[in-house]
């Protein structure tokens, strides 16, 4: 349960007496106390001005206590009313490749530069990324072009090293319930783009977001990237319904990654359009200057010319779907 007390000190003492687990936080400018499991509010000595929101598997990410939130990634507002697109290569392969991709996506209207430095791959023999060298290149190229940087971390031990390079951390589907990683990111003050695991329910996804929020980091963006179903026509099934649902169930901004569920570049655009129409605030898209030579996910990365056309269409659908 979430309690927003006028005077938190007596409440904290009472929770201690009752042996109830709790944590005091300040999120979005609000002083609050999270207590679990739920207890009878009448046992807490609350006053008439104190607010109690019943708990559940997810609480801090819930819209029960807050209608909407805006997350700023290097000065770019996500959830603030404009469509934000983060684009760039699946993996940073070298400086020339990254600079070509970054220049192309910026020219087309992307506001954030994405690129993988730590690559968790299904096969241990696949390209695993350049590691910290990749982060250095992202920072260098992003800084030159004025693009805030988004990159994935896969282990709590990477968080400290990545902190000085990235403007937002990305948590991939394979680490969506890596709770030690989520706790570590909760102790930072940088945005976290939390992808939904391909076997996660919406409730589990929002509960994972609570791990970050409970650490005191209010800057969480939810990212739908497709789930695993019985159908194999595409790489994954983009759960457009989940996008619409979490826009109601949560106050957090919502991102859609159309590249991974598509698996093939010809499907990236229609999936992105569906995600935007369903309410997405942000898109996370893979773009490579020469996809045929990419070291990872070559079939799903857009060419710069495809991305330019992509941006025109998603922008048009975003404006049309938000018009009143």
N, C-alpha and C positions, 0 to 999 in steps of 0.2 A: 504494500500500500504506500501511497505517496501522501505525505502530510505537509501542508504549507502553513506553518504556525506563525502567529504574530510574535511569540516569544519562544524560541527553540530550546532554551536551557532547561526549563522545567520538563519539557517533553523528553529531552535526551535522558534526564535523570530517571524519569518514570519508565522509559524503555529499558534502561539498565536494571532497574529493580525487577522488572518482569522477565528479564533474561531474553528479550527479543532482539534478534540481530537487526542492526540499523546502520545507516550512514547518512551523515549530514553533507549536503552538496549545495553549490550555487551554480545553477544552470540557467542560461538565458536571462540573467539578471534577477532570478528568483531564488530565495533561500528556501530550501526544502529538506525534508527528512524522508528517506526511504526505509521502510521497516518490513521485515518478512520473517515468518509468515504473517498474514493479516491477523490483527487482534481486534477485539471489540473496542471501537472508538470511545465508548463510555468509560472504559477502564483507564484511559490516558489522561483524564483531567483536562480535556481540551476546552477552550473558550468559544464563544459564539463567533468570533472572527477567524477561527482556524478552519482550514479547508482540508477535507479528507477525500482522497480518490482511491476506491477499492483496487486491490492489486490483481495480479494474474501472472501468467508466464512471462509476459513483457509488460513493463510499466512506463519506464522513462521514454520509450519510443512511441508510446500510445498517444492518440489524439484525444484521449479522455481528459487530459490536463492541459493540452496546448494544441491550437488549431493548425499552425504552420510555422516553419522555421526556415531561415535563410542561412546558407553556409557560404563563407567567402574563401575562395581558393586563390591566394595571391592577389587579392583585390577584385576577383571576378565573382559576382554573386550567383549562386546556384539556388534556385527556388525563389528568386526575386522578381519573376515575371517575364524574363527573357529566356529563350532557349540557349543553353550553353553546350557547345560541342568540344569535346576533347578528342584529338586525333593525332595519329602518328604511327610509327611502325610497331608491329607486334613485339619485336625485339630490336634493341640497339645493336647494330652489327659493326658500325664504324662511324667516324665523324662525317665523312662525305655523304653516306647514306642517310644519316640522321638529319643533316643540314638540308639536304634536298627535300626530304619529307616534311620537315618543319616549315620550310619556306613555302611549300605548296599548300599545306593546310592553313597556314596563316593567311595567305593570299585569298583563299576560298572563304575565309570567315571563321575558322576555328579560333577559340579563345584560350584553349589549354593544349599543351603538348603532352601526349602520352607516349610511353616507350618502356619496354621491359628490359631490366638489367639482371634480375634474378628470375629465371624461367623454370618453374616446376613442370617437367615434361613427363609424359606417360612412360617413355622409354629412357633409361639412363644413358643411351647412346645418342640421343637427340641433343641438339644445341641447347646448352643450359644458360646462355646469356653471358655477358661480359662482367657481371658482378659490379663491384664499386667503380671500375673504369667506365662502365655504362652509365652509372649515375653521374659521374664527372662530366661526361659528354652531354648528357641531358641538361645539366646545370649550365654548361658553357653555351650550348646552342640556344637553349631556352632564354638565357639571359641576353644573348646577342639580339634575338628577335622579339624580346618582350613578351614571351609566352610562359606563364606559370607551368610548372612541371608536375606530372602525375606518374608515379611508378609503383610497382608492386613490391611488397616485402613478404617473405615466406616463413620467417623465423623470428622470434623475439630478439635474437642476437643481432639481427640486421637493422633493427629500428634506430639505434643510436647512430650508426654509421650513415644511414639513409637520411636522417633528420636534416643534416646540413645541406643536402642537395635538393630535396623534393619540397613542393608546396602542398602536396596531398599524397597520402599513402593509399595504395590500393590493396585490398585483400581479395585474393582470387577465390574461385569456387572451391578449389581443393582445400583451402584454409578457412572456409566460411565458419567452421566450428572449431578452429584452433584456438581454444579459449585462453591459453597463455599468451598467444600473439595478440588477441583482442584486448586482454588486460594491459599488456605493454603499451598498446596504442592508446588505450584509455588514459594513460599517464602522460601523454603528450598533449600539445595544444594545436596540432595540425589536423586538417580535415582527413577523414577516413572514408574512402569509397568502398563500401562493403558489398561485395557481390554475393548473390544468393547461391548456395551450394546446389549442384544439379540434382540432389536428392532431398533438399530441404523443403519443409512446408513453410507457408508464410509465417506461421506462428514461431517456428524455429528461427527463421530469418530475423524477425523482429526481436526475438530473445537474444540473438547474437549481438544485435545492435545495442541492447541494454548492457552487455558486458563493457562496451566502450564508454557508453554514457555514464555508467556507474563509477567508472574511474575518474570522472570529472571532465571528460572531453565531450563537449556538446556538438562538435562539428562532424556529424555523420551524414553521409549520403548513401541511400540504399540503391543497389544496382541489380536489376533483373538481367540475367545473361542466358536464360534458357535452362530448362530442366530435362532430365532423361525420362522418356516415355517409351511406349511400345513401338512408336513409329520411327523409322530410320530414314525417311525421305530427306530430312535435313539433319545436320549434325546434332542439334538439340531442338527442343520445342520451346519457342519463346512464349512465356506465359503472360500474354497481354492482359488477361483477366486479373492477374496478380498485381500488375501495375495500377489498374483502376482501383483494386481493393486496398492496396497500401496507401494510396492517396487519401483514402477515407479512414483507414485504421491507424495511420501514423501521421505525425506532424513533420516528419523528415522529408527533405527533397528526394526525388526519385530519378534515377538514371536508368537508361536502357543501353545495353551492349548488344547491337544487332549482329556483330561480326561472328561471335562464337556460335550462336544458334544457327546462323546461316551456313557456315562451313564452306560456302562458295560465294564468290563476290556478287553474282547476279541476284542473290536473295537478300543482300545486306540492305539495300534501299527499301524494298517493300516492308521488311521487318521494322526498320527504323520509322517509317511512316506510320505503321500501326502503333508502335510504342508512343510516338508523339501524340497521336490522336487519342490514346488511352490516358494521357496525362503526364507523360515524362517531362521532367524539367531539364534533362541533360541527356546527351548521347556520348557514348564512348566507342570510337570507331578506329579500325586499323587501316592505315594508308601507307603504302610503300612506293618509292619511286620506280621500282622494277620488281613487281611481285613475283615474277617467274624465277627470280634469283634469290628470293627471301630464304633465310635459314630456318624459319618456322612459320607455320600457317600460311603458306604461300597462296593457297587457293581462295582464301577469304579476304585477303587484303585488297583494298581498292587502289586503282591507279590515281594519280593526281587529277587527270581529266574526269574520271568517274566521280571523284569526290567533289569537284566543282559543281557538277550537275546535281549530285546528291544534296549539297548544301542549299541549292536553290529550292529544291522540292521540299525538304524537311522544314525549311523556314516558312514556306508558303502554307504548309499544313499546320504548323504550329500557330501561325497567325490566324488562320481560318478557324481552328478548333478553340481558340481563346477569345474570339470575337463575340460580342453580345448583341 
